[in-house]
Amino acid sequence: MRLSKTSEYAIRILSFMAKNENELFTAKYLIEKLKISDKYLRRLMTNLSKAGLIKSVQGKNGGYTFARKADEIFISNIIDAVEGYEKYLGCILGFDKCSDENPCAMHKVWAKTRNELLKTFNETSLTQLGNNDLIKN
């Protein structure tokens, strides 16, 4: 399974920042280090800021920093901020009326996997991701 590019980039940005949680990161620095386009990064940062996960510091020495502690920000918060968490709660086949009472062909099979996925999203913090060596500074 793959997350959307939007969620992937947002998680990548905040995980990178979590390695040095108290630093101020300029957009230019993040763009260079993470190879994300300027326009895309700024849109993500706006959404993450509106959600209260990060804040923007204006001025010559400005940049982005966390509005909350990294161990209080979970994957689910990030996904919800940039694209909405609802898509992970619905039917895997995209049916509007899929439920326990009116299940699609994949409903019972997917339910266990979906619940595990949501548990992981809700329990994995940025601190845990920031400690992962796959996300380099």
C-alpha positions, 0 to 999 in steps of 0.5 A, a space after each residue: 500500500 502507498 500513501 498519496 504523494 501529498 501525505 508522503 511528502 508531508 510525513 517526510 517533511 515533518 519527520 525530517 524536521 523532527 530529527 532537530 525538533 527545536 530548529 527553525 527550517 527555511 522553505 529553501 532548506 527543506 526544498 533542497 534537502 527533500 527534493 520537493 518543489 517550492 509550490 508543493 512544499 509551501 502548500 503543505 506547510 500552509 496546511 500543516 500550519 492551519 492544522 496547528 502542527 507547525 508554525 511559521 516564523 516571519 522575518 529575515 531569520 524566519 522559517 518553520 518550527 513545530 507548534 506542538 512537540 513531535 511526540 504529540 504529532 501522529 501520522 494520522 494528524 499529518 494525513 488529516 491535515 493535508 488530505 483528510 483522514 476519511 479516505 482510510 476509514 471507508 470502503 477499500 473498493 470505493 463503495 459509498 454504502 459499504 458497511 457491516 450491514 451491507 458489506 462489499 466483497 472485500 469488507 470482512 477481509 479488509 476490516 482487520 487490515 484497515 484496523 491495524 493500519 489505523 492503529 499504526 497511524 494513530 500510535 506512531 509519532 513523529 519522534 518515532 519516525 524522526 529516530 528512523 535512519 531512513 529519513 536523512 538530514 
